[in-house]
Amino acid sequence: MSQQAARRRVTDDIDAVDDTRCTILHVDMDAFFAAVELRRRPDLAGRPMMVAGTGGRGVVLSATYEARAYGVRSAMPTAQALARCPGIVVIPPDHDAYRDASDTVMTLFDTITPIVEPLSVDEAFLDVSGARRIGGSPARIATTIRRRIRDELGLTATVGAASTKFVAKLASGLAKPDGLLVVPPDDVAGLLRPLPVSALWGVGPQTATRLASLGFVTVGEIADTDPAALGRSIGVALATKLHLLARGVDDRAVTTHTAEASIGAETTFAVDVRDDAAVRRTLLELAAKAARRTRRAGYAGRTVVLKVRFDDFTTVNRSEALALATCEDREVYLSALRSWERLASGRRPVRLLGVRLEGLLPAAAASQQLEFDLHQDRPEWSRAQHALDAIADRFPAAAPRPAALLPPPRPESPHPGPAPADPDAASPRGAPASPRVRFHGQEAPRRLER
């Protein structure tokens, strides 16, 4: 069965396809970051738009399908995207908004089936074998998911349904955007065989080039070859894996509660940085972002990893295992700084810096690791950290931050005018005013509600 025929049969009549064994769904949100922005800016609907970094080395994170018609793609340099699509609307990324939207999507999945395996912020596998009594056939469940995402969340999603994870994910990619493709087991071979070898998991550009040099261009050619003979050229493990996938064989089950492998933050400098003080300030900022994202996700990390990319694109990672798992700004920064200092030989110009936490475990479990008389000040630091998070949540534009990250003070006017009257000197009835505190140019009450 051709790709077009499979999709047409499902789109026209979901009962026309035998989806009895297609209980694995792969749900992939369409142009997720861009769609979240369009939800906030409906006036941009129908126009080429991309979510991208705006610096000299910014890259595209997501683009609308109107922009993709001009060749704009994710991971493309922003400058190249602007050249391909003059007049495209560029929106800086808002990762907190995307994470919140992702949480809402995953919560919706949980109302469909308890067996959900998130792959990233915008895609997940669902096993709906136990949901058919209430939700109907897998195709009907997929249709319900797409309708609810559209009606309840104002977004769109594409769904692939099959009996294996590999084919389900492949089907969602073929059905994009805003589509549904169900591939019964009997139709898998007809779908896979004409596809290029790059459609197989584990085949990147280099492996595809290597396979082409050996005479393998399509998935069908991989399926028809002797895996032992192929293994002599590309290795037994990879050859066995590709041969099984080419025949549609994939016995992996959908697994729940998959913890994030790492949480972090990174930045690419507009101009290569040589100044050690600038690197340290950036590490301080990245450590705070990584730690706060980890706290928001409810985790703590056992390992802090420093990522450095130099001006020649050489990238190195240095990690440090901690005695206790942490999600506190100070400890993450000090660990990253120690890794930077160990890397200090030669000090080449730096193009990119990143800090991330790995070895994640629930924060509650991390707190139970504290020992008597060990790190006695840690509970106080933790409480202070959460208090600062509460302030940042309430006053985002004026979030407290280390003094090293504050902008330099403005020069005083040479001819200052009269001092303005203090509006809080007294209340209209003469009672003393409530004390106030100023956070980087924004006033906030001294007492914060919990």
C-alpha positions as CSV (number, residue, x, y, z in Angstrom):
1,M,0.0,0.0,0.0
2,S,1.4,3.4,-0.9
3,Q,1.8,6.2,1.6
4,Q,-0.9,8.3,-0.1
5,A,-3.3,5.4,-0.2
6,A,-2.8,4.6,3.5
7,R,-3.4,8.2,4.5
8,R,-6.4,8.6,2.2
9,R,-8.1,5.5,3.5
10,V,-7.8,6.7,7.1
11,T,-8.8,10.3,6.4
12,D,-11.8,9.4,4.3
13,D,-13.1,6.6,6.6
14,I,-11.4,5.5,9.7
15,D,-13.4,2.3,9.7
16,A,-12.0,1.3,6.3
17,V,-8.6,0.2,7.7
18,D,-8.1,-2.8,9.9
19,D,-6.4,-1.1,12.8
20,T,-7.0,-4.0,15.3
21,R,-3.3,-4.4,16.0
22,C,-2.3,-0.8,15.6
23,T,-2.3,0.0,19.3
24,I,0.9,2.1,19.4
25,L,0.4,5.7,18.6
26,H,3.1,8.3,18.0
27,V,1.7,11.8,18.5
28,D,3.9,14.6,17.2
29,M,2.9,18.3,17.6
30,D,3.0,20.3,14.5
31,A,5.7,23.1,14.5
32,F,5.3,23.2,18.2
33,F,7.2,26.3,19.3
34,A,5.8,28.3,16.4
35,A,2.3,27.0,17.1
36,V,2.5,28.1,20.7
37,E,3.5,31.6,19.6
38,L,0.6,31.7,17.0
39,R,-1.8,30.9,19.8
40,R,-0.6,34.0,21.5
41,R,-0.4,36.0,18.2
42,P,-3.3,34.9,16.0
43,D,-2.6,37.9,13.8
44,L,0.4,36.1,12.4
45,A,-1.6,33.1,11.2
46,G,-0.9,32.4,7.5
47,R,2.3,34.4,7.5
48,P,5.9,33.0,7.4
49,M,7.1,33.0,11.0
50,M,9.9,31.4,12.9
51,V,11.0,31.0,16.5
52,A,14.8,31.7,16.4
53,G,17.7,33.2,18.2
54,T,18.2,36.8,17.1
55,G,22.0,37.0,17.7
56,G,24.6,36.8,15.1
57,R,24.8,33.0,15.6
58,G,21.2,32.4,16.3
59,V,19.5,29.3,14.8
60,V,15.9,28.4,13.9
61,L,14.1,26.4,16.6
62,S,10.7,26.1,14.8
63,A,9.1,27.5,11.7
64,T,5.5,27.7,10.4
65,Y,4.7,25.7,7.3
66,E,4.4,28.9,5.3
67,A,8.1,29.6,6.2
68,R,9.0,26.0,5.4
69,A,7.7,26.6,1.8
70,Y,10.8,28.9,1.4
71,G,13.2,26.2,2.7
72,V,13.3,27.4,6.3
73,R,14.1,24.5,8.6
74,S,14.9,23.9,12.2
75,A,18.6,24.2,13.2
76,M,19.2,26.5,10.2
77,P,21.2,29.7,11.0
78,T,18.8,32.6,11.5
79,A,20.8,34.7,8.9
80,Q,20.3,32.0,6.3
81,A,16.6,31.7,7.0
82,L,16.2,35.5,6.7
83,A,18.0,35.3,3.3
84,R,15.7,32.6,2.1
85,C,12.5,34.2,3.3
86,P,12.8,38.1,3.4
87,G,10.2,39.6,5.6
88,I,9.7,36.5,7.8
89,V,8.5,37.3,11.3
90,V,11.2,36.4,13.9
91,I,10.1,35.7,17.5
92,P,12.7,35.1,20.2
93,P,12.1,31.8,22.1
94,D,10.1,31.6,25.3
95,H,11.1,28.2,26.7
96,D,9.0,28.6,29.8
97,A,5.8,28.9,27.7
98,Y,6.8,25.9,25.6
99,R,7.4,23.8,28.7
100,D,4.0,24.8,30.1
101,A,2.3,24.0,26.8
102,S,4.1,20.6,26.8
103,D,3.0,19.8,30.3
104,T,-0.6,20.5,29.2
105,V,-0.3,18.2,26.2
106,M,1.2,15.4,28.3
107,T,-1.6,15.8,30.8
108,L,-4.1,15.4,28.0
109,F,-2.4,12.2,26.9
110,D,-2.7,10.8,30.5
111,T,-6.4,11.1,30.3
112,I,-6.4,8.8,27.3
113,T,-4.1,6.0,28.5
114,P,-1.8,5.6,31.5
115,I,0.9,4.2,29.2
116,V,2.6,7.3,27.8
117,E,6.3,7.6,26.9
118,P,7.4,11.2,26.3
119,L,10.2,11.5,23.8
120,S,10.6,15.3,24.0
121,V,8.5,18.3,24.8
122,D,6.4,17.9,21.7
123,E,6.1,14.1,21.0
124,A,5.2,10.9,22.8
125,F,4.3,7.3,22.3
126,L,1.0,6.0,23.6
127,D,0.0,2.4,24.1
128,V,-3.8,2.4,23.7
129,S,-4.4,-1.4,23.9
130,G,-6.2,-1.0,27.2
131,A,-8.2,2.1,26.2
132,R,-10.3,0.6,23.4
133,R,-13.3,-0.3,25.6
134,I,-13.9,3.3,26.3
135,G,-12.2,5.1,23.4
136,G,-13.0,2.7,20.6
137,S,-10.5,1.5,17.9
138,P,-7.0,2.9,17.8
139,A,-7.9,5.1,14.8
140,R,-10.9,6.5,16.7
141,I,-8.7,7.2,19.7
142,A,-6.1,8.9,17.4
143,T,-8.9,11.0,15.9
144,T,-10.1,12.0,19.4
145,I,-6.6,13.0,20.5
146,R,-6.2,15.3,17.5
147,R,-9.6,16.8,18.0
148,R,-9.0,17.5,21.7
149,I,-5.6,19.0,21.1
150,R,-7.2,21.3,18.5
151,D,-10.3,22.2,20.5
152,E,-8.9,22.4,24.0
153,L,-5.4,23.6,23.4
154,G,-5.6,25.5,20.2
155,L,-2.8,23.5,18.6
156,T,-2.5,20.8,16.0
157,A,-0.9,17.3,16.1
158,T,-0.1,14.5,13.7
159,V,-0.6,10.9,14.7
160,G,0.9,7.7,13.4
161,A,-0.6,4.3,14.4
162,A,1.0,0.9,14.0
163,S,1.9,-2.3,15.8
164,T,5.5,-1.1,16.5
165,K,7.1,2.1,17.7
166,F,9.3,2.4,14.6
167,V,6.5,2.2,12.1
168,A,4.2,4.5,14.2
169,K,6.9,7.2,14.4
170,L,7.6,6.8,10.7
171,A,3.9,7.1,9.9
172,S,3.5,10.3,11.8
173,G,6.4,11.8,9.9
174,L,4.8,10.8,6.6
175,A,1.4,12.2,7.6
176,K,2.6,15.7,8.6
177,P,1.2,18.3,9.0
178,D,-2.1,17.8,10.9
179,G,-2.6,14.3,9.6
180,L,-3.3,10.7,10.6
181,L,-1.7,7.6,9.1
182,V,-2.6,4.1,10.3
183,V,-0.3,1.3,9.0
184,P,-1.7,-2.3,9.6
185,P,1.0,-5.0,9.9
186,D,0.0,-6.4,6.4
187,D,0.8,-3.0,4.9
188,V,4.2,-2.4,6.5
189,A,6.4,-4.0,3.8
190,G,4.6,-2.0,1.1
191,L,5.2,1.2,3.0
192,L,8.8,0.6,3.9
193,R,10.4,-0.9,0.9
194,P,10.5,2.1,-1.5
195,L,11.7,4.5,1.2
196,P,15.3,5.7,1.3
197,V,17.6,4.0,3.8
198,S,17.7,7.3,5.8
199,A,14.2,6.4,6.9
200,L,15.6,3.8,9.2
201,W,16.5,4.7,12.8
202,G,20.3,4.8,13.2
203,V,21.0,5.9,9.6
204,G,22.5,9.4,9.6
205,P,24.1,11.1,6.6
206,Q,27.5,9.3,7.0
207,T,25.9,5.9,7.4
208,A,23.6,6.6,4.4
209,T,26.6,7.5,2.3
210,R,28.4,4.4,3.4
211,L,25.4,2.2,2.5
212,A,25.0,3.9,-0.9
213,S,28.6,3.1,-1.6
214,L,27.8,-0.5,-0.9
215,G,24.8,-0.3,-3.3
216,F,22.0,0.1,-0.7
217,V,19.7,2.9,-1.5
218,T,16.2,1.8,-0.4
219,V,14.9,0.1,2.7
220,G,13.8,-2.9,0.5
221,E,17.4,-3.5,-0.5
222,I,18.4,-3.7,3.2
223,A,15.5,-6.1,3.9
224,D,16.6,-8.4,1.1
225,T,20.3,-8.6,1.9
226,D,22.0,-11.1,4.2
227,P,22.6,-9.3,7.5
228,A,25.8,-11.3,8.1
229,A,27.3,-10.0,4.8
230,L,26.2,-6.5,5.6
231,G,27.7,-6.8,9.0
232,R,31.2,-7.3,7.5
233,S,31.0,-3.8,6.1
234,I,29.1,-1.8,8.8
235,G,29.4,-3.9,11.9
236,V,27.3,-6.8,13.1
237,A,25.2,-4.9,15.6
238,L,24.2,-2.1,13.2
239,A,23.6,-4.5,10.3
240,T,21.3,-6.7,12.5
241,K,19.3,-3.7,13.8
242,L,18.8,-2.2,10.3
243,H,17.8,-5.5,8.8
244,L,15.1,-6.0,11.4
245,L,13.8,-2.5,11.1
246,A,13.7,-2.8,7.3
247,R,11.4,-5.7,7.7
248,G,9.3,-3.8,10.2
249,V,10.4,-5.8,13.2
250,D,10.6,-3.8,16.4
251,D,9.8,-5.5,19.7
252,R,10.3,-2.5,22.0
253,A,7.3,-1.7,24.3
254,V,6.0,1.7,25.2
255,T,7.5,2.5,28.6
256,T,6.2,5.0,31.2
257,H,7.9,7.3,33.6
258,T,10.9,7.9,31.4
259,A,13.0,10.4,33.3
260,E,14.7,13.2,31.5
261,A,18.3,12.3,30.7
262,S,19.5,15.8,31.5
263,I,18.3,19.4,32.1
264,G,20.4,22.4,31.2
265,A,21.0,25.6,29.4
266,E,23.5,26.8,26.8
267,T,24.2,29.9,24.8
268,T,26.2,30.7,21.6
269,F,28.1,34.0,21.7
270,A,27.6,36.5,18.9
271,V,31.4,37.0,18.9
272,D,34.0,34.5,20.1
273,V,34.8,35.2,23.8
274,R,38.4,35.4,25.0
275,D,37.8,37.2,28.3
276,D,37.9,34.8,31.3
277,A,35.7,37.1,33.4
278,A,33.0,37.1,30.7
279,V,33.1,33.3,30.6
280,R,32.6,33.1,34.4
281,R,29.7,35.5,34.3
282,T,28.1,33.4,31.5
283,L,28.6,30.2,33.5
284,L,26.9,31.9,36.5
285,E,23.9,32.8,34.4
286,L,23.7,29.3,32.7
287,A,24.1,27.5,36.0
288,A,21.2,29.5,37.5
289,K,19.0,28.7,34.5
290,A,19.9,25.0,34.5
291,A,19.3,24.7,38.3
292,R,15.9,26.5,38.1
293,R,14.7,24.4,35.2
294,T,15.7,21.3,37.2
295,R,13.8,22.5,40.3
296,R,10.7,23.3,38.2
297,A,10.8,19.7,36.8
298,G,11.0,18.3,40.4
299,Y,14.5,16.8,40.0
300,A,18.0,17.1,41.4
301,G,21.2,16.1,39.6
302,R,24.1,14.0,40.7
303,T,26.4,15.2,37.9
304,V,27.2,18.7,36.6
305,V,28.4,18.8,33.0
306,L,30.2,21.8,31.4
307,K,30.0,22.0,27.6
308,V,32.5,24.2,25.7
309,R,32.7,24.8,22.0
310,F,35.8,26.6,20.8
311,D,36.2,28.9,17.8
312,D,37.3,26.0,15.6
313,F,34.0,24.1,16.4
314,T,35.9,21.6,18.6
315,T,33.5,20.7,21.4
316,V,34.4,19.2,24.8
317,N,32.4,18.1,27.8
318,R,33.7,18.0,31.3
319,S,31.7,16.5,34.1
320,E,31.9,16.4,37.9
321,A,30.1,13.9,40.1
322,L,28.7,15.5,43.3
323,A,28.6,13.9,46.8
324,L,24.9,14.8,46.9
325,A,22.4,15.4,44.2
326,T,21.6,19.1,43.8
327,C,19.4,21.6,42.1
328,E,20.8,24.8,43.7
329,D,22.3,27.6,41.7
330,R,25.4,28.0,43.9
331,E,26.5,24.3,43.8
332,V,25.9,24.0,40.1
333,Y,27.9,27.1,39.3
334,L,30.8,26.2,41.6
335,S,31.0,22.7,40.0
336,A,30.9,24.1,36.4
337,L,33.5,26.7,37.4
338,R,35.8,24.0,38.7
339,S,35.4,22.1,35.4
340,W,36.2,25.3,33.5
341,E,39.3,25.9,35.6
342,R,40.5,22.4,34.9
343,L,40.1,23.1,31.2
344,A,42.1,26.2,31.3
345,S,45.1,25.1,29.3
346,G,45.6,27.4,26.3
347,R,42.3,29.2,26.7
348,R,41.2,29.4,23.1
349,P,38.3,31.7,22.1
350,V,35.0,30.3,23.1
351,R,32.0,30.1,20.7
352,L,29.4,28.3,22.9
353,L,29.0,27.5,26.6
354,G,26.5,25.1,28.3
355,V,25.8,23.8,31.7
356,R,23.5,20.8,32.4
357,L,22.6,18.4,35.2
358,E,22.6,14.7,34.7
359,G,21.9,11.6,36.8
360,L,18.5,13.1,37.7
361,L,16.4,11.8,40.5
362,P,13.3,13.2,42.2
363,A,14.1,16.1,44.5
364,A,12.3,14.5,47.4
365,A,14.7,11.5,47.2
366,A,17.7,13.8,47.0
367,S,16.7,15.6,50.2
368,Q,16.6,12.3,52.0
369,Q,20.3,11.8,51.3
370,L,21.4,14.5,53.8
371,E,23.5,13.1,56.6
372,F,23.8,14.3,60.2
373,D,26.4,17.2,60.5
374,L,27.0,17.1,56.7
375,H,26.2,20.2,54.7
376,Q,24.4,21.7,57.7
377,D,23.7,24.9,55.8
378,R,22.1,23.2,52.9
379,P,18.5,23.2,54.1
380,E,18.8,27.0,54.6
381,W,20.2,27.5,51.2
382,S,17.4,25.4,49.7
383,R,14.7,27.4,51.5
384,A,16.3,30.6,50.3
385,Q,16.5,29.3,46.7
386,H,12.8,28.5,46.7
387,A,12.0,31.9,48.1
388,L,13.9,33.5,45.3
389,D,12.0,31.3,42.8
390,A,8.7,32.6,44.3
391,I,9.9,36.2,43.8
392,A,11.0,35.5,40.3
393,D,7.6,33.8,39.5
394,R,5.7,36.8,40.9
395,F,8.0,39.5,39.4
396,P,9.6,37.9,36.3
397,A,11.1,41.2,34.9
398,A,12.7,42.0,38.2
399,A,13.9,38.6,39.3
400,P,16.7,38.7,41.9
401,R,20.0,37.7,40.5
402,P,23.7,37.7,41.5
403,A,25.3,41.1,41.5
404,A,27.8,40.0,38.9
405,L,24.9,39.7,36.4
406,L,23.4,43.1,37.0
407,P,23.8,45.8,34.3
408,P,26.3,48.6,35.1
409,P,24.6,51.5,36.9
410,R,23.5,54.5,34.8
411,P,25.8,57.5,35.0
412,E,24.4,60.2,37.3
413,S,23.1,63.3,35.6
414,P,25.5,66.3,36.0
415,H,22.6,68.6,36.9
416,P,20.2,66.6,39.0
417,G,16.8,68.1,39.6
418,P,15.0,68.2,42.9
419,A,14.4,64.9,44.7
420,P,11.0,63.5,43.9
421,A,8.5,63.3,46.8
422,D,8.4,59.9,48.5
423,P,4.9,58.6,47.9
424,D,5.3,56.2,50.8
425,A,6.4,58.7,53.4
426,A,2.9,58.6,54.9
427,S,-0.5,57.5,54.1
428,P,-3.3,60.0,53.4
429,R,-4.4,59.7,57.1
430,G,-0.9,60.2,58.4
431,A,-0.2,56.6,59.3
432,P,3.2,55.2,58.5
433,A,3.5,53.6,55.1
434,S,4.0,49.9,54.6
435,P,7.7,49.2,53.9
436,R,8.6,48.4,50.3
437,V,11.6,47.0,48.6
438,R,12.8,47.6,45.1
439,F,14.0,44.8,42.8
440,H,16.1,46.1,39.9
441,G,13.8,48.9,39.0
442,Q,10.5,47.3,40.0
443,E,8.8,47.8,43.3
444,A,7.4,44.9,45.3
445,P,5.8,44.5,48.7
446,R,8.3,43.4,51.4
447,R,5.9,40.7,52.5
448,L,5.3,38.2,49.8
449,E,2.2,35.9,49.8
450,R,3.1,32.3,49.9
